[in-house]
Amino acid sequence: MDDPDLSARKHLAGSDPAFPARREEAWGRIVAALDGVLGPAGYGLTRTTWNKVTAAGKSAVHLQRDRYGWDVRIVLRFVTPDGEVPDHSDWPGGEDVSLADFFEAAASDPGTLAFVDVLERPECLDLAVEILREQVLPWFDALHGDDPSRT
């Protein structure tokens, strides 16, 4: 969803001396929300990345902070045991995949979360969590193979 007043809200946050601490609060909310869906699915968190390794390869959900400190992007990766991207019809190509890649036409990437949005509208995390649960995890499961004994 496009938010024309996001830059104004970022500007206000930038002049707020409490924003660095509030940004870390937002970061904590994001990590907790993602861990709530990824942890039960067998993904372990190391620093800013949740990983799952099977005989078919390694899937990862990574949180990539914007270098200016305004938002975080959810980046998806899968590598085969040879370190290559999967040769699979559902793989869009390249190394990194965003949540927007799960839509034919996305107005914006639902996996790019502005810290000010997470603070002001915590429900903005709901869409990212839903996409992870309903689309990303089944997609990763298919890349890993359906045999749960291999996890």
MODELLER restraints for C-alpha pairs under 7 A, 6 or more apart:
rsr = mdl.restraints
at = mdl.atoms
rsr.add(forms.Gaussian(group=physical.xy_distance, feature=features.Distance(at['CA:1:A'], at['CA:107:A']), mean=6.34, stdev=0.5))
rsr.add(forms.Gaussian(group=physical.xy_distance, feature=features.Distance(at['CA:1:A'], at['CA:108:A']), mean=6.02, stdev=0.5))
rsr.add(forms.Gaussian(group=physical.xy_distance, feature=features.Distance(at['CA:2:A'], at['CA:108:A']), mean=6.78, stdev=0.5))
rsr.add(forms.Gaussian(group=physical.xy_distance, feature=features.Distance(at['CA:10:A'], at['CA:116:A']), mean=6.82, stdev=0.5))
rsr.add(forms.Gaussian(group=physical.xy_distance, feature=features.Distance(at['CA:13:A'], at['CA:19:A']), mean=5.82, stdev=0.5))
rsr.add(forms.Gaussian(group=physical.xy_distance, feature=features.Distance(at['CA:23:A'], at['CA:115:A']), mean=5.86, stdev=0.5))
rsr.add(forms.Gaussian(group=physical.xy_distance, feature=features.Distance(at['CA:26:A'], at['CA:115:A']), mean=5.63, stdev=0.5))
rsr.add(forms.Gaussian(group=physical.xy_distance, feature=features.Distance(at['CA:26:A'], at['CA:118:A']), mean=5.77, stdev=0.5))
rsr.add(forms.Gaussian(group=physical.xy_distance, feature=features.Distance(at['CA:26:A'], at['CA:119:A']), mean=5.78, stdev=0.5))
rsr.add(forms.Gaussian(group=physical.xy_distance, feature=features.Distance(at['CA:33:A'], at['CA:129:A']), mean=6.96, stdev=0.5))
rsr.add(forms.Gaussian(group=physical.xy_distance, feature=features.Distance(at['CA:34:A'], at['CA:129:A']), mean=6.40, stdev=0.5))
rsr.add(forms.Gaussian(group=physical.xy_distance, feature=features.Distance(at['CA:37:A'], at['CA:129:A']), mean=6.97, stdev=0.5))
rsr.add(forms.Gaussian(group=physical.xy_distance, feature=features.Distance(at['CA:37:A'], at['CA:133:A']), mean=6.44, stdev=0.5))
rsr.add(forms.Gaussian(group=physical.xy_distance, feature=features.Distance(at['CA:42:A'], at['CA:52:A']), mean=6.53, stdev=0.5))
rsr.add(forms.Gaussian(group=physical.xy_distance, feature=features.Distance(at['CA:43:A'], at['CA:50:A']), mean=5.40, stdev=0.5))
rsr.add(forms.Gaussian(group=physical.xy_distance, feature=features.Distance(at['CA:43:A'], at['CA:51:A']), mean=5.05, stdev=0.5))
rsr.add(forms.Gaussian(group=physical.xy_distance, feature=features.Distance(at['CA:43:A'], at['CA:52:A']), mean=4.92, stdev=0.5))
rsr.add(forms.Gaussian(group=physical.xy_distance, feature=features.Distance(at['CA:44:A'], at['CA:50:A']), mean=5.12, stdev=0.5))
rsr.add(forms.Gaussian(group=physical.xy_distance, feature=features.Distance(at['CA:44:A'], at['CA:51:A']), mean=5.39, stdev=0.5))
rsr.add(forms.Gaussian(group=physical.xy_distance, feature=features.Distance(at['CA:44:A'], at['CA:52:A']), mean=6.68, stdev=0.5))
rsr.add(forms.Gaussian(group=physical.xy_distance, feature=features.Distance(at['CA:45:A'], at['CA:51:A']), mean=6.59, stdev=0.5))
rsr.add(forms.Gaussian(group=physical.xy_distance, feature=features.Distance(at['CA:48:A'], at['CA:62:A']), mean=5.88, stdev=0.5))
rsr.add(forms.Gaussian(group=physical.xy_distance, feature=features.Distance(at['CA:48:A'], at['CA:63:A']), mean=5.46, stdev=0.5))
rsr.add(forms.Gaussian(group=physical.xy_distance, feature=features.Distance(at['CA:49:A'], at['CA:60:A']), mean=6.48, stdev=0.5))
rsr.add(forms.Gaussian(group=physical.xy_distance, feature=features.Distance(at['CA:49:A'], at['CA:61:A']), mean=5.62, stdev=0.5))
rsr.add(forms.Gaussian(group=physical.xy_distance, feature=features.Distance(at['CA:49:A'], at['CA:62:A']), mean=4.26, stdev=0.5))
rsr.add(forms.Gaussian(group=physical.xy_distance, feature=features.Distance(at['CA:49:A'], at['CA:63:A']), mean=6.32, stdev=0.5))
rsr.add(forms.Gaussian(group=physical.xy_distance, feature=features.Distance(at['CA:50:A'], at['CA:60:A']), mean=5.51, stdev=0.5))
rsr.add(forms.Gaussian(group=physical.xy_distance, feature=features.Distance(at['CA:50:A'], at['CA:61:A']), mean=5.16, stdev=0.5))
rsr.add(forms.Gaussian(group=physical.xy_distance, feature=features.Distance(at['CA:50:A'], at['CA:62:A']), mean=6.38, stdev=0.5))
rsr.add(forms.Gaussian(group=physical.xy_distance, feature=features.Distance(at['CA:51:A'], at['CA:58:A']), mean=6.85, stdev=0.5))
rsr.add(forms.Gaussian(group=physical.xy_distance, feature=features.Distance(at['CA:51:A'], at['CA:59:A']), mean=5.73, stdev=0.5))
rsr.add(forms.Gaussian(group=physical.xy_distance, feature=features.Distance(at['CA:51:A'], at['CA:60:A']), mean=4.51, stdev=0.5))
rsr.add(forms.Gaussian(group=physical.xy_distance, feature=features.Distance(at['CA:51:A'], at['CA:61:A']), mean=6.67, stdev=0.5))
rsr.add(forms.Gaussian(group=physical.xy_distance, feature=features.Distance(at['CA:52:A'], at['CA:58:A']), mean=5.66, stdev=0.5))
rsr.add(forms.Gaussian(group=physical.xy_distance, feature=features.Distance(at['CA:52:A'], at['CA:59:A']), mean=5.38, stdev=0.5))
rsr.add(forms.Gaussian(group=physical.xy_distance, feature=features.Distance(at['CA:52:A'], at['CA:60:A']), mean=6.57, stdev=0.5))
rsr.add(forms.Gaussian(group=physical.xy_distance, feature=features.Distance(at['CA:53:A'], at['CA:59:A']), mean=6.55, stdev=0.5))
rsr.add(forms.Gaussian(group=physical.xy_distance, feature=features.Distance(at['CA:53:A'], at['CA:151:A']), mean=6.93, stdev=0.5))
rsr.add(forms.Gaussian(group=physical.xy_distance, feature=features.Distance(at['CA:54:A'], at['CA:144:A']), mean=6.45, stdev=0.5))
rsr.add(forms.Gaussian(group=physical.xy_distance, feature=features.Distance(at['CA:54:A'], at['CA:150:A']), mean=5.87, stdev=0.5))
rsr.add(forms.Gaussian(group=physical.xy_distance, feature=features.Distance(at['CA:54:A'], at['CA:151:A']), mean=5.24, stdev=0.5))
rsr.add(forms.Gaussian(group=physical.xy_distance, feature=features.Distance(at['CA:55:A'], at['CA:150:A']), mean=6.62, stdev=0.5))
rsr.add(forms.Gaussian(group=physical.xy_distance, feature=features.Distance(at['CA:56:A'], at['CA:80:A']), mean=6.13, stdev=0.5))
rsr.add(forms.Gaussian(group=physical.xy_distance, feature=features.Distance(at['CA:56:A'], at['CA:81:A']), mean=6.59, stdev=0.5))
rsr.add(forms.Gaussian(group=physical.xy_distance, feature=features.Distance(at['CA:56:A'], at['CA:144:A']), mean=5.09, stdev=0.5))
rsr.add(forms.Gaussian(group=physical.xy_distance, feature=features.Distance(at['CA:57:A'], at['CA:78:A']), mean=6.99, stdev=0.5))
rsr.add(forms.Gaussian(group=physical.xy_distance, feature=features.Distance(at['CA:57:A'], at['CA:79:A']), mean=5.54, stdev=0.5))
rsr.add(forms.Gaussian(group=physical.xy_distance, feature=features.Distance(at['CA:57:A'], at['CA:80:A']), mean=4.13, stdev=0.5))
rsr.add(forms.Gaussian(group=physical.xy_distance, feature=features.Distance(at['CA:57:A'], at['CA:81:A']), mean=4.91, stdev=0.5))
rsr.add(forms.Gaussian(group=physical.xy_distance, feature=features.Distance(at['CA:57:A'], at['CA:144:A']), mean=6.51, stdev=0.5))
rsr.add(forms.Gaussian(group=physical.xy_distance, feature=features.Distance(at['CA:58:A'], at['CA:78:A']), mean=5.56, stdev=0.5))
rsr.add(forms.Gaussian(group=physical.xy_distance, feature=features.Distance(at['CA:58:A'], at['CA:79:A']), mean=5.36, stdev=0.5))
rsr.add(forms.Gaussian(group=physical.xy_distance, feature=features.Distance(at['CA:58:A'], at['CA:80:A']), mean=6.43, stdev=0.5))
rsr.add(forms.Gaussian(group=physical.xy_distance, feature=features.Distance(at['CA:59:A'], at['CA:77:A']), mean=5.70, stdev=0.5))
rsr.add(forms.Gaussian(group=physical.xy_distance, feature=features.Distance(at['CA:59:A'], at['CA:78:A']), mean=4.31, stdev=0.5))
rsr.add(forms.Gaussian(group=physical.xy_distance, feature=features.Distance(at['CA:59:A'], at['CA:79:A']), mean=6.61, stdev=0.5))
rsr.add(forms.Gaussian(group=physical.xy_distance, feature=features.Distance(at['CA:59:A'], at['CA:140:A']), mean=6.72, stdev=0.5))
rsr.add(forms.Gaussian(group=physical.xy_distance, feature=features.Distance(at['CA:60:A'], at['CA:76:A']), mean=5.78, stdev=0.5))
rsr.add(forms.Gaussian(group=physical.xy_distance, feature=features.Distance(at['CA:60:A'], at['CA:77:A']), mean=5.11, stdev=0.5))
rsr.add(forms.Gaussian(group=physical.xy_distance, feature=features.Distance(at['CA:60:A'], at['CA:78:A']), mean=6.26, stdev=0.5))
rsr.add(forms.Gaussian(group=physical.xy_distance, feature=features.Distance(at['CA:61:A'], at['CA:74:A']), mean=6.73, stdev=0.5))
rsr.add(forms.Gaussian(group=physical.xy_distance, feature=features.Distance(at['CA:61:A'], at['CA:75:A']), mean=5.82, stdev=0.5))
rsr.add(forms.Gaussian(group=physical.xy_distance, feature=features.Distance(at['CA:61:A'], at['CA:76:A']), mean=4.80, stdev=0.5))
rsr.add(forms.Gaussian(group=physical.xy_distance, feature=features.Distance(at['CA:61:A'], at['CA:77:A']), mean=6.60, stdev=0.5))
rsr.add(forms.Gaussian(group=physical.xy_distance, feature=features.Distance(at['CA:62:A'], at['CA:74:A']), mean=5.75, stdev=0.5))
rsr.add(forms.Gaussian(group=physical.xy_distance, feature=features.Distance(at['CA:62:A'], at['CA:75:A']), mean=5.05, stdev=0.5))
rsr.add(forms.Gaussian(group=physical.xy_distance, feature=features.Distance(at['CA:62:A'], at['CA:76:A']), mean=6.31, stdev=0.5))
rsr.add(forms.Gaussian(group=physical.xy_distance, feature=features.Distance(at['CA:63:A'], at['CA:72:A']), mean=6.29, stdev=0.5))
rsr.add(forms.Gaussian(group=physical.xy_distance, feature=features.Distance(at['CA:63:A'], at['CA:73:A']), mean=5.73, stdev=0.5))
rsr.add(forms.Gaussian(group=physical.xy_distance, feature=features.Distance(at['CA:63:A'], at['CA:74:A']), mean=4.92, stdev=0.5))
rsr.add(forms.Gaussian(group=physical.xy_distance, feature=features.Distance(at['CA:63:A'], at['CA:75:A']), mean=6.32, stdev=0.5))
rsr.add(forms.Gaussian(group=physical.xy_distance, feature=features.Distance(at['CA:64:A'], at['CA:72:A']), mean=5.45, stdev=0.5))
rsr.add(forms.Gaussian(group=physical.xy_distance, feature=features.Distance(at['CA:64:A'], at['CA:73:A']), mean=5.09, stdev=0.5))
rsr.add(forms.Gaussian(group=physical.xy_distance, feature=features.Distance(at['CA:64:A'], at['CA:74:A']), mean=6.40, stdev=0.5))
rsr.add(forms.Gaussian(group=physical.xy_distance, feature=features.Distance(at['CA:64:A'], at['CA:75:A']), mean=6.96, stdev=0.5))
rsr.add(forms.Gaussian(group=physical.xy_distance, feature=features.Distance(at['CA:65:A'], at['CA:71:A']), mean=6.15, stdev=0.5))
rsr.add(forms.Gaussian(group=physical.xy_distance, feature=features.Distance(at['CA:65:A'], at['CA:72:A']), mean=4.33, stdev=0.5))
rsr.add(forms.Gaussian(group=physical.xy_distance, feature=features.Distance(at['CA:65:A'], at['CA:73:A']), mean=6.38, stdev=0.5))
rsr.add(forms.Gaussian(group=physical.xy_distance, feature=features.Distance(at['CA:66:A'], at['CA:72:A']), mean=5.61, stdev=0.5))
rsr.add(forms.Gaussian(group=physical.xy_distance, feature=features.Distance(at['CA:70:A'], at['CA:114:A']), mean=5.89, stdev=0.5))
rsr.add(forms.Gaussian(group=physical.xy_distance, feature=features.Distance(at['CA:70:A'], at['CA:115:A']), mean=5.98, stdev=0.5))
rsr.add(forms.Gaussian(group=physical.xy_distance, feature=features.Distance(at['CA:71:A'], at['CA:112:A']), mean=6.74, stdev=0.5))
rsr.add(forms.Gaussian(group=physical.xy_distance, feature=features.Distance(at['CA:71:A'], at['CA:113:A']), mean=5.41, stdev=0.5))
rsr.add(forms.Gaussian(group=physical.xy_distance, feature=features.Distance(at['CA:71:A'], at['CA:114:A']), mean=4.08, stdev=0.5))
rsr.add(forms.Gaussian(group=physical.xy_distance, feature=features.Distance(at['CA:71:A'], at['CA:115:A']), mean=5.26, stdev=0.5))
rsr.add(forms.Gaussian(group=physical.xy_distance, feature=features.Distance(at['CA:72:A'], at['CA:112:A']), mean=5.69, stdev=0.5))
rsr.add(forms.Gaussian(group=physical.xy_distance, feature=features.Distance(at['CA:72:A'], at['CA:113:A']), mean=5.36, stdev=0.5))
rsr.add(forms.Gaussian(group=physical.xy_distance, feature=features.Distance(at['CA:72:A'], at['CA:114:A']), mean=6.51, stdev=0.5))
rsr.add(forms.Gaussian(group=physical.xy_distance, feature=features.Distance(at['CA:73:A'], at['CA:111:A']), mean=5.60, stdev=0.5))
rsr.add(forms.Gaussian(group=physical.xy_distance, feature=features.Distance(at['CA:73:A'], at['CA:112:A']), mean=4.26, stdev=0.5))
rsr.add(forms.Gaussian(group=physical.xy_distance, feature=features.Distance(at['CA:73:A'], at['CA:113:A']), mean=6.28, stdev=0.5))
rsr.add(forms.Gaussian(group=physical.xy_distance, feature=features.Distance(at['CA:74:A'], at['CA:98:A']), mean=6.53, stdev=0.5))
rsr.add(forms.Gaussian(group=physical.xy_distance, feature=features.Distance(at['CA:74:A'], at['CA:111:A']), mean=4.99, stdev=0.5))
rsr.add(forms.Gaussian(group=physical.xy_distance, feature=features.Distance(at['CA:74:A'], at['CA:112:A']), mean=6.32, stdev=0.5))
rsr.add(forms.Gaussian(group=physical.xy_distance, feature=features.Distance(at['CA:75:A'], at['CA:96:A']), mean=6.15, stdev=0.5))
rsr.add(forms.Gaussian(group=physical.xy_distance, feature=features.Distance(at['CA:75:A'], at['CA:97:A']), mean=5.87, stdev=0.5))
rsr.add(forms.Gaussian(group=physical.xy_distance, feature=features.Distance(at['CA:75:A'], at['CA:98:A']), mean=5.35, stdev=0.5))
rsr.add(forms.Gaussian(group=physical.xy_distance, feature=features.Distance(at['CA:76:A'], at['CA:96:A']), mean=5.73, stdev=0.5))
rsr.add(forms.Gaussian(group=physical.xy_distance, feature=features.Distance(at['CA:76:A'], at['CA:97:A']), mean=4.95, stdev=0.5))
rsr.add(forms.Gaussian(group=physical.xy_distance, feature=features.Distance(at['CA:76:A'], at['CA:98:A']), mean=6.12, stdev=0.5))
rsr.add(forms.Gaussian(group=physical.xy_distance, feature=features.Distance(at['CA:77:A'], at['CA:95:A']), mean=6.29, stdev=0.5))
rsr.add(forms.Gaussian(group=physical.xy_distance, feature=features.Distance(at['CA:77:A'], at['CA:96:A']), mean=5.42, stdev=0.5))
rsr.add(forms.Gaussian(group=physical.xy_distance, feature=features.Distance(at['CA:77:A'], at['CA:97:A']), mean=6.39, stdev=0.5))
rsr.add(forms.Gaussian(group=physical.xy_distance, feature=features.Distance(at['CA:78:A'], at['CA:85:A']), mean=6.21, stdev=0.5))
rsr.add(forms.Gaussian(group=physical.xy_distance, feature=features.Distance(at['CA:78:A'], at['CA:86:A']), mean=6.95, stdev=0.5))
rsr.add(forms.Gaussian(group=physical.xy_distance, feature=features.Distance(at['CA:79:A'], at['CA:85:A']), mean=4.85, stdev=0.5))
rsr.add(forms.Gaussian(group=physical.xy_distance, feature=features.Distance(at['CA:79:A'], at['CA:86:A']), mean=6.29, stdev=0.5))
rsr.add(forms.Gaussian(group=physical.xy_distance, feature=features.Distance(at['CA:80:A'], at['CA:86:A']), mean=6.06, stdev=0.5))
rsr.add(forms.Gaussian(group=physical.xy_distance, feature=features.Distance(at['CA:85:A'], at['CA:95:A']), mean=6.36, stdev=0.5))
rsr.add(forms.Gaussian(group=physical.xy_distance, feature=features.Distance(at['CA:98:A'], at['CA:111:A']), mean=6.59, stdev=0.5))
rsr.add(forms.Gaussian(group=physical.xy_distance, feature=features.Distance(at['CA:99:A'], at['CA:109:A']), mean=6.14, stdev=0.5))
rsr.add(forms.Gaussian(group=physical.xy_distance, feature=features.Distance(at['CA:99:A'], at['CA:110:A']), mean=6.07, stdev=0.5))
rsr.add(forms.Gaussian(group=physical.xy_distance, feature=features.Distance(at['CA:99:A'], at['CA:111:A']), mean=5.23, stdev=0.5))
rsr.add(forms.Gaussian(group=physical.xy_distance, feature=features.Distance(at['CA:100:A'], at['CA:106:A']), mean=5.72, stdev=0.5))
rsr.add(forms.Gaussian(group=physical.xy_distance, feature=features.Distance(at['CA:100:A'], at['CA:108:A']), mean=6.83, stdev=0.5))
rsr.add(forms.Gaussian(group=physical.xy_distance, feature=features.Distance(at['CA:100:A'], at['CA:109:A']), mean=4.60, stdev=0.5))
rsr.add(forms.Gaussian(group=physical.xy_distance, feature=features.Distance(at['CA:100:A'], at['CA:110:A']), mean=6.21, stdev=0.5))
rsr.add(forms.Gaussian(group=physical.xy_distance, feature=features.Distance(at['CA:110:A'], at['CA:127:A']), mean=6.91, stdev=0.5))
rsr.add(forms.Gaussian(group=physical.xy_distance, feature=features.Distance(at['CA:110:A'], at['CA:128:A']), mean=5.96, stdev=0.5))
rsr.add(forms.Gaussian(group=physical.xy_distance, feature=features.Distance(at['CA:111:A'], at['CA:128:A']), mean=5.73, stdev=0.5))
rsr.add(forms.Gaussian(group=physical.xy_distance, feature=features.Distance(at['CA:117:A'], at['CA:124:A']), mean=6.93, stdev=0.5))
rsr.add(forms.Gaussian(group=physical.xy_distance, feature=features.Distance(at['CA:118:A'], at['CA:124:A']), mean=6.34, stdev=0.5))
rsr.add(forms.Gaussian(group=physical.xy_distance, feature=features.Distance(at['CA:118:A'], at['CA:125:A']), mean=6.91, stdev=0.5))
